[in-house]
Amino acid sequence: MDKDKLRGVWQALNERLSAVSFEAIWPGFSPYDFALYTPELACIQGDIRGKPPSFIGNTALAFEGRPLAIWQLEETGLPEGDELDRLAANLIHEMFHAFQGEKGESRFPRDLELLLYPYREDLVAWTIRESRLLSQADPYTKENSGHEAGRLLEAVAAVRQEKDKLAGSATLNEYRTETAEGLAEYAGYRGLCQINQTLAEKTLAGYREQLSSNLHLFDIRRRCYFSGVLLAVALERAGYPLAHDLACPRTLWEELAIPSGKASPLTDGERARAASLMQEEEKRRAGLLASFQEEFKQESPLHALICGYDPMNLTRVGDFLISTHFLMTEKDGQKQPWMGRHLFRMKKGHEIAVEAVYFE
């Protein structure tokens, strides 16, 4: 993508974002500077320059003394139409992260702990039920949906009581993800409602489909994007005060303290479905690990700590950690980036201590 095309995409997005009322999304929220980049170039507030080394992934970061939302573009093909509208919503998501940072948000998930999330048949079965509840259509599509949304939230609360008993503090990281990432995704969705209402409705239906399909059942961080935004919309429809002080130490779910009834016991069918999906996931992970072990056969001691990572592209299988995009380790004060595909061996039961890395 050449300079003129990159600047043209930036300008098209800037026009869309300039028409959005950020205050209507969240009180006090306002637009932040943003940049688009390719492997070689970056367009930062309309100015073209070489891609800064700190631009990795799609995120919000501090750049030259100010918050900046960044998004990487593909080298081939120019986004247009709905693609540009969706990209504008994605940038609002990243801008909301900048807003969270400035407001003292601390409820971010501990991603490497999430990779050690306990998987048991009953816990998985309750999560499937929770996903089914949140993916119901009525609370999001009916005009007078407040009553339906309230009943849905009470049913979700009953399920989460059961999950909390089984998983203990592990569910806290789910609630953190829903708070930090789910609310950012909600901000993007609310912005998209202003930019392209039809696309926003399709996007909300897509969130529901992602949950109901159980496609990301064992990828908790990714699943919580969808459960988080649907939870936020349901809260809004039910009349709960979604906007709150982002410096609050309690997660959104904990802060609202939604009343719950008693959940009906799991059925044999629900348990069988959970067991089947767990077997499929174990087989998938075993195959993934085997492919990496076939590719990377030579072990080299590392004895370092993880200090940076791409949370959306990590898989842990036992004591092995698979990274497909970016990971940063630190040893004796020296940081080392690992770009692309890598296989690491972790200290048993530890979330950040790396004992070895494997090479081809």
Buried (B, 14 or more C-beta within 10 A) or exposed (E): BEEEBBBBBBEBBBEBBEEBEBEEBBEEBEBBBBBBBBEEBBBBEEEBEEBBEEBBBBBBBEBEEEBBBBBBBEEEEBBEEBEBBBBBBBBBBBBBBBBBBEBEBEBBBBBBBBBBBEBEBBBBBBBBBBBBBBBBEEBBEEEEBBEBBBBBBBBBBBBBBBBBEBBEEBBBBBBBBBBBBBBBBBBBBBBBBBBBEEBBBEBBBEBBEBBBEBEBBBBBBBBBBBBBBBBBBBBBBBEBEBEBEBEBEEBBBBBBEBEBEEBEEBEEEBBEBBEEBBEEBEEEBEEBBEEBBEEBEEEEEBEBBBEEBBBBBBBBBEBBBBBBBBBBBBEEEEEEEBEEBBBBBBBEEBBBBBBBBBEE
